[in-house]
Amino acid sequence: MVLEALVVERARAFVAAAAGSVGPVSEAGILPREGYTSARLWAFERAAIFGREWLCIGHVNEVPQPGDHLPMTVQDEPLLLVRDKEGAVRVLSGVCQHRGHPMVGGLSEHPLDAPALNAPLLVCPYHNWSYALDGSLVGAPDMRRTCPLPELRRRIRLPQIRSEIFHGLVFVNFDEAAASLAPRLAKLDAELRTIPLAELVPAQQHSQRGLRWNWKLHHENALEPYHTSFVHRNYHDAVPSSLTVFGAYEDGDCAVMRHTGFAAGEGGDLFEEGGVRRLPDMAGLSEAQRNRVTFVAVLPNLVMVIQPSLVTITMLDPTGPGTLDSRRLNLYPREVIEDAGYRAFADAQFERIKIIVGQDAATQIALQTAYKSRHVPKGTLAWLESSIPQLNQWVLDAYRRALQHSNPHPPPISQAA
């Protein structure tokens, strides 16, 4: 489907109007308010960005055992994150190729925040068509009168979604022609070489639906520390904004990064309360990594917070110009999860994080509401908002890449194995 001409024209106008939102922080402003509120611009972004860019959907250790499969929906696409019987992690369409019923849904609905399911076969609950963990058709009851099973097996399988695994993080792309992700994450790759991200174990999970703000606002808030002394007073003091160093951003990068050091005597946990037992550092960290928290936006949908003791990933799934769903997951070394004392502290820490999340939600909802005003400013940024022009640059570059295509709408998902 070709995007409407009015949608494409609005996107071109937005790129032109946003020219002043990039460059040195002393000169840059914020994106025009339409970028957060316009239904037409969201229609463009959904096709041109979320239909063509790499989207993080989870971590390999959410499906640790052969037969594990985790159902989810990303941009209205039912997906299955699967570990097959050989141990390979793959992503399959979660839509049965008989009549289109979800492979997990209806009577077999999978609750939010529930762990992966496990079974030797993937079975549709509607008519019991079954598939192997590689997506190949295994069984189709009572089909012999219309089509023999061997014939069905030759031409029907669950479509496999293009995916890449980066340090244990699973990314998908609905565009088979998209360039590989890894070269665009070279700076993040260097940061993660001493962090055992692929070996970490998922623990607490917190999913939210219907959040009332734009996905770009979420990244801006996560990456700028200017607000932390005010919005998160007494909750963010361990990493004062004055100790922030912003990472360099270059054309083609897919991540925006900043580091914030710990205040003297604060130890190594962002949300630790005074006197509470802290978690051990992950093995292999550099001296710099043991003394800071790193905040990363892997655009367009992942926010990472890397602490010495754990990594938090938050995956965004926008549903409109001012709404999104999110899934937050904490990842720890296995020895922390298996130690009752450490696990109790980790659980208490996660509850403390939820307070921060709630404070951010209040400010994001307020911003989203105010951005409907005709009096939204062009913005005068502080040095502590140096990440915002970098985020804006990525967004505008993604717009330009899509506008170079005569049809920015992504192609159908490949049915290849």
Buried (B, 14 or more C-beta within 10 A) or exposed (E): EEBEEEBBEBBEBBBEEBEBBBEEBEEBBBBBBBBBBBEBBBBBBBBBBBBBBBBBBBBBBBBBEBBBBBBBEBBEBBBBBBBBEEEEBBBBBBBBBBEEBBBBBEEBEBEEEEBBBEEEEBBBBBBEBBBBBBBEBBBBEEBEEEEEBEEBBEEBBBBBBBBBBBBBBBBBBBBEEBEEBBEBBEBBBEBBEEBBBBBBBBBBBBBBEEBBBBBBBBBBBBBBBBBBBEBBEEBBBBBBBEBBEBBEBEEEBBBBBBBBBBEEEBBBBBBBEEEEEBBBBBEEBEEEBBBBBBBBBBBBBBBBBBBBBBBBBBBBBBBBBBBBBBBBBBBBBEEBBEBEEBBEBBEBBBEBBEEBEEBBBEBBBEBBEEBEEEEBEEEEBEEBBBBBBBBBBBBBBBBEBBBEBEEBBBEEBEBEE
